[in-house]
Amino acid sequence: MAPLFETIKSFKDVPINSDGVDTVNFLDASDDLFGSKVFGFVQSDIRSNISASLGVRTFFENHQDSSQTLEELVKSEAASGDQRKHGTACLVRLLRGLALTQCALKHMQDHPKEELHVCFKSAYDSVLKHHHAWVVRGVVYVAIRAVPYRQDFYQRISSGEPAEKFDPELNSWLQALEEIISRMKQFLENGGYGRM
C-alpha cells in the first residue's frame, strides 16, 4: 500500500494562474488533508467550511462559471449583492484553518524534537487565538492536546517510509500551501473581503 502522503491531493498540484487559485483543485486538496482522522479538530472545521449547506463548495457548485478561481468566487459573491456572503466567510475560515495547519507543521519541521501539540499550540497562538473569545480558546487548547504524537503522525502518513522520503514531500506541500495562503490573505484583505 502506498504511503498516505503519496495518495492525497497535494497543494503543490493546485494550479495558480493570473486569474487566481483553481477552486476545484484547492477544495480537493483541502478536503484530503492527511486523511480524516489525523487532526480531527482541525479537519472537522475545514470540512464544514468546504461542504456546509452554505460553504465554499456549495457556492462554487451554484456559480461554477464565475467561480473557477477562489478570487473569482469571492468577487462573484460580492457582486451578487448578497449581504451574508456565506461562501466568502467560509473561505476565510477555511484558509484560517489551513494556515493553522501549515504553521504547525512548519514548526514541526523546524523543531524536530517538539511534539505536535506544542507545534499546534504555538501555531494557534499566532494564527487564530486573536479571532476567538477566551471560552473558545480553552476548548481549542483541550482539543490541541488530542493531536497525535509526532511519531504516530509520521507513521500514519508515511506508512513506514523513511523520513528522508517524506520530509521533502511535506516541505513542498507546506511551501505550496503557504504560497496559496499568502496570496489569498493579500487578496482578501486588500479587497476588503475579509481578514485572515
MIZA-596867 format. One record per atom (N, C-alpha, C): residue in one letter; x, y, z. Coordinates in steps of 0.2 Angstrom, whole numbers, plus 5000, padded with zeros to 4 digits. Layout:
AXYZ
...
END
This chain:
M500449945000
M500050005000
M500450065000
A500350114996
A500750174995
A500650215002
P501150255004
P501050295009
P500550355008
L500250375014
L499650415013
L499850485010
F500450505011
F500750575008
F500750565001
E500850504998
E500850494991
E500150494987
T499650474991
T499050464988
T498550524989
I498650574993
I498250634994
I498350684989
K497850724988
K497950784983
K498450834987
S498950854984
S499450904987
S499250974985
F499451024989
F499351094987
F499851114982
K500351074981
K500851094976
K500551074969
D500051034969
D499751024962
D499151064961
V499051114965
V498451164964
V498751214959
P498451224953
P498651274948
P498451344951
I498951384949
I498851454951
I499051494944
N498551534942
N498751574936
N498551644937
S498551684932
S498451754933
S497751774935
D497251734935
D496651744937
D496551724945
G497051674947
G497051654954
G497151584955
V496951564961
V497051494963
V496451454961
D496551394958
D496051354955
D495551324961
T494951344960
T494451324965
T494451244967
V494251214961
V494151134962
V494751104965
N495351114962
N495951084965
N496151104972
F495951164974
F496151194980
F495651154985
L495051154984
L494551114988
L494651044989
D494851014983
D495050944984
D495650934988
A496150974988
A496750964992
A496550984999
S496151035000
S495951045007
S495550995010
D495150965006
D494650905009
D495050845010
D495650835007
D496050775008
D496650785013
L496550835017
L497150855022
L497350795027
F497850755024
F498150705028
F497650645031
G497050635027
G496550585030
G496150625035
S495550595036
S495050625040
S495250625048
K495650575050
K495650565057
K496350595061
V496850615057
V497450635060
V497350705064
F497050755061
F496950815065
F496250825065
G495850785069
G495150785070
G494850855071
F495150895076
F494850955077
F494951015072
V495451005068
V495551055063
V495151035057
Q495250965055
Q494950935049
Q494150945049
S493850935055
S493150945055
S492951015054
D493351065056
D493151135055
D493251155047
I493851125045
I493951135037
I493451105033
R493251045035
R492751015031
R492051045031
S491851075037
S491251105037
S491251175033
N491851205033
N491851265029
N491851255021
I492051195019
I492051175012
I491351155010
S491051105014
S490451075012
S489851095016
A489851135020
A489251155024
A488751185018
S488051185020
S487551205016
S487651265013
L488051315016
L488251375013
L488951385012
G489351325012
G490051335012
G490351345005
V490951345004
V491351364998
V491151324992
R491151254993
R490951214988
R490251224985
T489751234990
T489151244988
T489051314984
F489451364986
F489351424982
F489751414975
F490251374975
F490551364969
F490151324964
E489851264967
E489351224963
E488751264960
N488551314963
N487951354961
N488251414956
H488851424956
H489151484952
H489751464949
Q489751404946
Q490451374943
Q490751424937
D490251454933
D490551494928
D490951554930
S490751584936
S491051644939
S491451624945
S491651564946
S492051544952
S492651494950
Q492951504945
Q493451454943
Q494051454947
T494151524950
T494751534955
T494451554961
L494751554967
L494551574973
L494451654973
E494851684969
E494751754969
E494151774965
E493951734959
E493351744956
E492751734960
L492751684964
L492251664968
L492051714973
V492551744976
V492451804981
V492151864977
K492451884972
K492251934968
K491451924966
S491351864963
S490651844961
S490151854967
E490351834972
E489851834978
E489751904980
A490351944980
A490252014982
A489852054977
A489952034970
A489552074965
A488752054965
S488651994968
S487951964969
S487452014973
G487752054977
G487352094982
G487152054988
D487251994989
D487151954995
D487551985001
Q487152015005
Q487552045011
Q487851995016
R487551925016
R487851875020
R488551855018
K488651845012
K489251825009
K489551755013
H489151705013
H489251645016
H489851605013
G489951605006
G490451575003
G491151605005
T491151675005
T491751715007
T491951705014
A491451705019
A491551695026
A491851625027
C491551575024
C491851505024
C492551495022
L492651535016
L493351535013
L493851565018
V493651615021
V494151645026
V494251605032
R493751565034
R493851525040
R494251465038
L494151435032
L494451385029
L495251395028
L495351455026
L496051475025
L496351485032
R496051515037
R496251515043
R496451445046
G496051395045
G496151335047
G496751305044
L496851315037
L497451295034
L498051325036
A498051395037
A498551425040
A498851405046
L498351385051
L498551355057
L498951285056
T498651245052
T498951185050
T499651195047
Q499751235042
Q500351255039
Q500851275044
C500651325048
C501151355053
C501351295058
A500851255060
A501051205065
A501551155062
L501451135056
L501851085053
L502551115051
K502551175049
K503151205048
K503551215054
H503251225060
H503551225066
H503851165068
M503451105066
M503651035067
M504351025063
Q504351045057
Q504951035053
Q505551075055
D505351135058
D505951175060
D506251155067
H505751115071
H505951095078
H505851025078
P506350985076
P506250915076
P506150875082
K506250905088
K506150875094
K505550885098
E505150935095
E504550955099
E503950915096
E503550895101
E502950865100
E502450905096
L501950875092
L501450905088
L501050955092
H500850935098
H500350985102
H500751045104
V501351045105
V501751105106
V501751145099
C501851115094
C501851155087
C501151185086
F500651145087
F499951175086
F499751225091
K500051225097
K499851275102
K500251345100
S500851335098
S501251395095
S500851425089
A500651375084
A500351405078
A499651435080
Y499251405085
Y498651435086
Y498751505089
D499251505094
D499351575097
D499551625092
S499851615087
S500051665082
S499551675076
V499151615074
V498751625069
V497951635071
L497751605076
L496951605077
L496751635083
K497151635088
K496951655095
K496651725095
H496851765092
H496651835092
H495951845089
H495651785085
H495051785082
H494451755087
H494751725093
H494251685097
H494251725104
A493651715107
A493451735114
A493851685118
W493951705125
W494351665129
W493951595131
V493351595130
V493051525131
V493251475125
V493251505119
V493451465114
V494151445114
R494551485116
R495251475117
R495351415122
G495051415127
G495051355132
G494851285128
V494351285125
V494151225121
V494651205116
V494951255112
V495451245107
V496051215111
Y496251245116
Y496851215120
Y496751145122
V496151125124
V496051055126
V496051015119
A495751035114
A495750995108
A496450985105
I496851035106
I497551035103
I497950975107
R497750965113
R498050905117
R497950835113
A497450835109
A497150775106
A497550755099
V497950805097
V498350785091
V498850725092
P498950695087
P499350635088
P500150655090
Y500450605093
Y501150615095
Y501550615088
R502050655088
R502450665082
R502650595079
Q502850555082
Q503050485079
Q502450455076
D501850455079
D501250425077
D501050455070
F501050525070
F500950565064
F501350545058
Y501950545060
Y502450515054
Y502250445052
Q502150405057
Q502050335055
Q501350335050
R500850365052
R500250365049
R500250395042
I500650445041
I500650475034
I501150455030
S501650425033
S502250395029
S502150325028
S501750285031
S501650215031
S502350175031
G502750205036
G503350165037
G503950195032
E503850235027
E504350265023
E504850305027
P505450305025
P505950345029
P505850415029
A506050455034
A505950525034
A506250565028
E506850535026
E507150565020
E506750565014
K506250525013
K505750525008
K505150575009
F504950565015
F504350605017
F504450685018
D505050695021
D505150765023
D505150815017
P505550795011
P505450845006
P504750845003
E504350795003
E503650805001
E503250845005
L503350845012
L503050885016
L503250955016
N503850965015
N504151035014
N503851065007
S503851035002
S503551054996
S502751074997
W502451025000
W501751035002
W501651105006
L502051105011
L501951165016
L502151235012
Q502651235007
Q502851285004
Q502251304999
A501951264996
A501451274991
A500851304995
L500651275000
L500151295005
L500251365007
E500851385009
E501051445012
E500951505006
E501151485000
E501051524994
E500351544993
I499851494993
I499151504992
I498851544998
I499051535004
I498851575010
I499051645009
S499651655008
S499951725007
S499551765002
R499451724996
R499151764990
R498451774992
M498051734995
M497351744997
M497351795003
K497751795007
K497751845013
K497751915010
Q498251925005
Q498351985002
Q497752004998
F497451964994
F496951974990
F496351994995
L496151955000
L495551965004
L495652035008
E496252045011
E496252105015
E496352165011
N496752165005
N496752225001
N496052244997
G495652184996
G495052204993
G494452214998
G494652215004
G494152225009
G493652165010
Y493852105008
Y493352045008
Y493352015014
G493852015018
G493951985025
G494651985027
R494651965034
R495351975037
R495551905040
M496151885038
M496451825040
M496851835046
END
